[in-house]
Amino acid sequence: MNFKKVLLPFAAGALALGLAACSEDEAANNEEAATEEQAGGEQSTEEQQAAQEEMQAKLDEQKVADDEVVATVNGEEILGVDYNNVIQRTQMQFQMQGQDPTSEEGANQIKEQSLNLLIDQTILLQKADEAGLEASEEEIDEEYAAFAEQNGGEEQLTTTLEEQGMTVEELRGQMAETIKFDKYIDQVAPVEEPTDEEIQEYYDQAAAQAEEAGQEAPALEDVRDTIVQNLQQSEQQELVTAHLEEIKAEAEIETLI
C-alpha cells in the first residue's frame, strides 16, 4: 500500500456479457411488451445516471484544492493532492460497506479517517528516514517487475500510468517509499510464526462461523498459510498502533481543515 499517494488500482480484465436470443415468433408476439420495457429501462437508466452524478458532485465537495496544506507533522506539510487521493479511496470503502459517504456523519468520519491515515503514515516514514532505512535499486526493480507483470506487462503499465498522469519514475519513487516504510514496520513491530495451537484456534472459530452460515469450511491444510498471514498481520497491527501512540505523543501535529 502506498501511504503518501494512493494509486488508482490498475486492473486488467474483460467484462463478459451474456446475450439472450429469442425466436422470430417470440419476438413478434412480445414486440409491444419489449418496446414498453425498453422505454422504462431507458428512463430507469437516466434516473440512475442522474443519481450517480448527484452523488459524485457531493463526494467532490469533500475534496480540497490540491495545493492546500491540510496538516503538518513535525513541520512537514501534507497537501490536498494526497488528501484527495486518500479521501476518494475512503469514500469508496464507505460505499462498499453500504454506508452513505455524503451524509454529515459519513463525511466527518471520512475526513477524520483520511487525515489520521496520512498523519500516521507521514510520521512513520519520518521515523524510517531517521533510522536511515533505504530501498535499494535491486529491491525497487524487483517490486516494479512484479507490479508490471500483475498489470499486463511493462508496456501496458506505462500506458496506464500515462492515463493516470503519472510516470514510471514517479511510480518507482513511491515503491521506494513503500519498501522503506515496510522495513521500518518490520523493525519496530516484528512478529513471530504463530503456534500450532493459535492456528488451530483461529481455524476452529472460522469453521464454526462457516457452519452457522450453512457453509462448508475448507480443510485446515488448504488455508493454513492464509491463517498464518492473518494472525501475523493482526499482531503487527497491534504493535504498530501502540508504537504510533508513543511517537505521536512526542510529535508536533497540526490539522488545518
Secondary structure per residue as TSV (DSSP state, phi and psi in degrees):
chain	resnum	aa	ss	phi	psi
A	1	M	-	360.0	134.6
A	2	N	-	-87.7	139.3
A	3	F	S	-110.3	-14.0
A	4	K	S	-98.9	-37.5
A	5	K	S	-136.6	131.5
A	6	V	-	-94.2	118.6
A	7	L	-	-78.2	140.8
A	8	L	-	-65.5	140.4
A	9	P	-	-62.8	134.5
A	10	F	-	-97.3	108.4
A	11	A	-	-126.6	134.2
A	12	A	-	-110.5	128.6
A	13	G	-	-171.4	165.9
A	14	A	-	-118.0	143.9
A	15	L	-	-96.5	117.2
A	16	A	-	-87.4	125.9
A	17	L	-	-109.3	127.3
A	18	G	-	-92.0	126.8
A	19	L	-	-108.8	128.7
A	20	A	-	-104.6	132.2
A	21	A	-	-115.5	144.6
A	22	C	-	-124.3	160.6
A	23	S	-	-72.2	165.5
A	24	E	H	-62.7	-37.8
A	25	D	H	-65.1	-44.6
A	26	E	H	-63.7	-39.8
A	27	A	H	-63.7	-40.8
A	28	A	H	-66.7	-43.8
A	29	N	H	-67.1	-27.8
A	30	N	T	-110.3	14.2
A	31	E	H	-59.3	-45.3
A	32	E	H	-66.3	-44.7
A	33	A	H	-63.8	-38.3
A	34	A	H	-65.5	-38.5
A	35	T	H	-64.0	-43.9
A	36	E	H	-64.0	-40.8
A	37	E	H	-65.3	-37.8
A	38	Q	H	-65.0	-42.2
A	39	A	H	-62.8	-42.5
A	40	G	H	-65.4	-36.5
A	41	G	H	-65.8	-40.1
A	42	E	H	-63.2	-41.0
A	43	Q	H	-64.2	-42.7
A	44	S	H	-62.6	-41.1
A	45	T	H	-63.6	-40.9
A	46	E	H	-63.4	-41.2
A	47	E	H	-64.6	-41.3
A	48	Q	H	-63.9	-42.5
A	49	Q	H	-63.6	-41.4
A	50	A	H	-63.3	-40.9
A	51	A	H	-66.0	-39.6
A	52	Q	H	-65.0	-41.3
A	53	E	H	-65.0	-39.3
A	54	E	H	-65.3	-41.7
A	55	M	H	-62.4	-44.6
A	56	Q	H	-64.2	-38.0
A	57	A	H	-61.9	-40.7
A	58	K	H	-67.6	-37.8
A	59	L	H	-66.4	-40.3
A	60	D	H	-64.7	-28.3
A	61	E	T	-65.0	-20.7
A	62	Q	T	-79.8	-11.4
A	63	K	-	-83.3	166.9
A	64	V	-	-125.0	173.7
A	65	A	-	-63.5	141.8
A	66	D	T	-58.1	-33.1
A	67	D	T	-94.3	5.1
A	68	E	-	-75.6	138.2
A	69	V	E	-85.0	116.8
A	70	V	E	-94.5	-22.3
A	71	A	E	-166.4	160.7
A	72	T	E	-128.9	143.0
A	73	V	E	-128.8	109.3
A	74	N	T	52.6	39.5
A	75	G	T	88.0	-12.7
A	76	E	E	-83.7	129.5
A	77	E	E	-85.0	139.9
A	78	I	E	-107.7	121.8
A	79	L	E	-95.5	162.5
A	80	G	H	-60.9	-32.1
A	81	V	H	-61.3	-38.1
A	82	D	H	-74.4	-40.6
A	83	Y	H	-61.0	-43.6
A	84	N	H	-64.0	-38.0
A	85	N	H	-63.6	-43.8
A	86	V	H	-68.8	-41.1
A	87	I	H	-65.6	-33.6
A	88	Q	H	-63.9	-42.4
A	89	R	H	-66.8	-40.4
A	90	T	H	-65.1	-38.6
A	91	Q	H	-60.7	-41.9
A	92	M	H	-64.1	-39.0
A	93	Q	H	-63.6	-40.9
A	94	F	H	-61.1	-44.5
A	95	Q	H	-64.4	-40.4
A	96	M	H	-64.8	-27.4
A	97	Q	T	-89.6	5.5
A	98	G	T	78.6	16.7
A	99	Q	-	-99.7	153.7
A	100	D	-	-90.7	107.7
A	101	P	T	-75.2	-8.0
A	102	T	T	-97.4	-7.3
A	103	S	S	-69.6	160.6
A	104	E	H	-60.7	-43.5
A	105	E	H	-65.4	-44.4
A	106	G	H	-63.4	-42.8
A	107	A	H	-62.8	-39.9
A	108	N	H	-66.5	-39.9
A	109	Q	H	-66.3	-42.2
A	110	I	H	-62.2	-44.0
A	111	K	H	-61.1	-46.8
A	112	E	H	-65.3	-45.5
A	113	Q	H	-63.3	-41.9
A	114	S	H	-66.0	-44.4
A	115	L	H	-63.0	-45.9
A	116	N	H	-61.9	-40.2
A	117	L	H	-61.6	-47.3
A	118	L	H	-65.7	-40.9
A	119	I	H	-64.8	-46.2
A	120	D	H	-61.2	-46.0
A	121	Q	H	-70.1	-33.4
A	122	T	H	-65.5	-45.1
A	123	I	H	-70.0	-33.4
A	124	L	H	-67.4	-38.5
A	125	L	H	-68.4	-35.3
A	126	Q	H	-61.4	-41.2
A	127	K	H	-67.6	-34.3
A	128	A	H	-64.6	-39.4
A	129	D	H	-64.9	-42.5
A	130	E	H	-62.5	-32.2
A	131	A	T	-79.3	-4.0
A	132	G	T	74.7	22.2
A	133	L	-	-80.0	141.0
A	134	E	-	-140.8	162.1
A	135	A	-	-105.3	128.2
A	136	S	-	-78.0	159.8
A	137	E	H	-60.4	-35.7
A	138	E	H	-64.2	-42.0
A	139	E	H	-65.8	-40.5
A	140	I	H	-66.7	-42.9
A	141	D	H	-58.4	-43.8
A	142	E	H	-64.7	-43.4
A	143	E	H	-64.1	-43.6
A	144	Y	H	-66.1	-42.9
A	145	A	H	-61.5	-42.7
A	146	A	H	-65.1	-41.5
A	147	F	H	-66.1	-41.8
A	148	A	H	-63.0	-42.3
A	149	E	H	-62.2	-37.1
A	150	Q	H	-71.5	-17.4
A	151	N	T	-122.6	38.4
A	152	G	T	87.0	11.8
A	153	G	-	96.7	166.3
A	154	E	H	-64.4	-39.1
A	155	E	H	-64.0	-44.3
A	156	Q	H	-66.5	-39.7
A	157	L	H	-62.7	-42.5
A	158	T	H	-60.9	-41.8
A	159	T	H	-63.3	-43.9
A	160	T	H	-64.2	-40.4
A	161	L	H	-61.7	-43.1
A	162	E	H	-61.0	-38.2
A	163	E	H	-65.2	-29.2
A	164	Q	T	-91.8	3.4
A	165	G	T	74.8	29.2
A	166	M	-	-122.8	162.4
A	167	T	-	-114.0	165.0
A	168	V	H	-61.3	-40.7
A	169	E	H	-63.6	-37.2
A	170	E	H	-65.7	-40.9
A	171	L	H	-62.9	-45.4
A	172	R	H	-62.8	-35.9
A	173	G	H	-64.6	-40.2
A	174	Q	H	-66.9	-37.5
A	175	M	H	-63.9	-37.3
A	176	A	H	-61.9	-41.5
A	177	E	H	-65.7	-40.1
A	178	T	H	-63.0	-43.7
A	179	I	H	-62.5	-44.2
A	180	K	H	-62.6	-42.8
A	181	F	H	-59.9	-48.0
A	182	D	H	-61.9	-37.4
A	183	K	H	-62.6	-41.0
A	184	Y	H	-67.0	-41.9
A	185	I	H	-60.6	-44.1
A	186	D	H	-64.9	-28.7
A	187	Q	H	-75.3	-43.5
A	188	V	H	-91.8	-15.7
A	189	A	S	-136.9	62.3
A	190	P	-	-71.4	143.8
A	191	V	-	-126.7	151.7
A	192	E	-	-104.2	168.2
A	193	E	-	-65.6	129.4
A	194	P	-	-65.8	154.0
A	195	T	-	-76.2	164.4
A	196	D	H	-60.9	-35.8
A	197	E	H	-65.1	-41.1
A	198	E	H	-66.5	-39.6
A	199	I	H	-65.1	-43.4
A	200	Q	H	-65.2	-40.2
A	201	E	H	-63.2	-43.8
A	202	Y	H	-61.6	-45.0
A	203	Y	H	-63.0	-44.0
A	204	D	H	-61.2	-41.0
A	205	Q	H	-65.1	-44.0
A	206	A	H	-65.7	-39.8
A	207	A	H	-65.4	-38.3
A	208	A	H	-65.1	-40.4
A	209	Q	H	-65.2	-39.2
A	210	A	H	-64.8	-40.8
A	211	E	H	-64.3	-40.1
A	212	E	H	-63.0	-31.5
A	213	A	T	-86.7	3.7
A	214	G	T	76.4	24.4
A	215	Q	-	-114.1	157.2
A	216	E	-	-98.3	124.7
A	217	A	-	-76.0	142.3
A	218	P	-	-68.5	164.0
A	219	A	-	-65.6	149.7
A	220	L	H	-57.0	-42.2
A	221	E	H	-64.6	-23.5
A	222	D	H	-79.0	-21.3
A	223	V	H	-122.1	8.9
A	224	R	H	-58.6	-46.2
A	225	D	H	-61.2	-39.9
A	226	T	H	-65.3	-40.0
A	227	I	H	-64.5	-43.0
A	228	V	H	-59.5	-45.3
A	229	Q	H	-62.4	-43.6
A	230	N	H	-63.9	-42.4
A	231	L	H	-64.9	-42.4
A	232	Q	H	-66.7	-41.0
A	233	Q	H	-64.1	-40.6
A	234	S	H	-64.0	-44.8
A	235	E	H	-64.4	-42.3
A	236	Q	H	-66.8	-36.8
A	237	Q	H	-62.9	-40.2
A	238	E	H	-63.2	-42.0
A	239	L	H	-66.5	-41.3
A	240	V	H	-65.6	-40.9
A	241	T	H	-60.3	-44.0
A	242	A	H	-64.7	-40.4
A	243	H	H	-65.2	-40.3
A	244	L	H	-61.5	-40.8
A	245	E	H	-59.1	-38.5
A	246	E	H	-69.4	-49.2
A	247	I	H	-76.1	-28.3
A	248	K	H	-71.2	-28.4
A	249	A	H	-65.2	-25.5
A	250	E	T	-99.3	-5.1
A	251	A	S	-91.6	157.1
A	252	E	-	-99.3	106.3
A	253	I	E	-120.8	131.2
A	254	E	E	-135.9	124.1
A	255	T	E	-96.9	137.8
A	256	L	-	-117.8	5.6
A	257	I	-	-130.0	360.0
